Amino acid sequence: MKKGIHPENYRFVVFRDMSTNFEFLTRSCVPTRETTIYKDGKEYPLYKLEISSLSHPFYTGKMKFVDTAGRVDKFLNKYKKGSKKA
């Protein structure tokens, strides 16, 4: 392998979803400032997340359905009034 092109700080990091306190351990190069004690009793760098698979609407099934047809109709009606063909 070539030297100097691979990440140097590749290590185990705990990612924590701040809305649900869900944590998972994986390897990463992400920069961190804090540490935490994981379930295995060892101390790891901590990276805080706003959304994970546990809190993301797609994975939880709690998606908000947007009335896209209504939005399209509003858009078309808005610009239909202003443009008159000669």
C-alpha positions in Angstrom: 0.0 0.0 0.0 1.1 3.6 -0.6 2.1 5.6 2.4 0.4 8.8 3.3 -2.9 8.2 1.5 -4.7 6.2 4.1 -6.3 7.7 7.2 -4.0 7.6 10.2 -6.7 8.0 12.9 -8.8 4.9 12.1 -10.1 3.5 15.4 -13.2 2.3 17.2 -15.7 5.1 17.9 -19.0 5.1 19.7 -21.8 6.9 17.8 -24.7 8.1 20.0 -28.1 9.3 18.8 -28.9 12.3 21.0 -32.6 12.0 20.6 -32.9 8.4 21.7 -29.5 7.7 23.4 -29.0 4.7 21.1 -25.3 3.9 20.8 -23.4 1.7 18.4 -19.7 0.9 18.1 -17.9 1.0 14.8 -14.5 2.0 13.2 -14.2 5.5 11.9 -11.8 8.4 11.2 -14.3 11.0 12.4 -12.7 13.7 14.7 -14.0 13.6 18.3 -13.5 15.6 21.5 -15.3 13.5 24.0 -15.0 9.9 25.3 -17.5 7.5 26.8 -17.6 4.1 28.4 -19.3 1.6 26.1 -21.3 -1.5 27.1 -18.1 -3.6 27.1 -16.6 -1.4 29.9 -13.9 0.1 27.6 -13.5 3.8 27.0 -13.9 5.0 23.4 -14.1 8.3 21.5 -17.7 9.6 21.3 -19.4 11.1 18.3 -22.9 12.6 18.8 -25.6 12.2 16.1 -28.9 14.0 15.6 -30.5 11.1 13.7 -29.7 7.3 13.5 -31.7 4.4 12.2 -33.6 4.2 15.5 -34.9 7.8 15.2 -35.0 8.3 11.4 -38.6 8.5 10.1 -37.9 6.2 7.2 -36.8 3.4 9.4 -39.3 3.9 12.2 -42.3 4.1 9.9 -43.4 7.4 11.2 -43.0 9.4 8.0 -44.9 12.5 7.4 -46.7 12.2 4.0 -46.7 15.4 2.1 -49.5 16.2 -0.2 -47.3 16.6 -3.3 -50.3 16.7 -5.7 -51.8 19.6 -3.8 -48.4 21.5 -4.0 -48.1 20.9 -7.7 -51.7 22.2 -8.3 -51.0 25.3 -6.3 -47.8 25.9 -8.3 -49.5 25.5 -11.6 -52.5 27.6 -10.6 -50.2 30.4 -9.3 -48.3 30.7 -12.6 -51.3 30.0 -14.9 -52.8 33.3 -13.8 -49.8 35.4 -14.5 -49.0 34.1 -18.0 -51.5 34.9 -20.8 -50.8 33.5 -24.2 -51.4 35.8 -27.2 
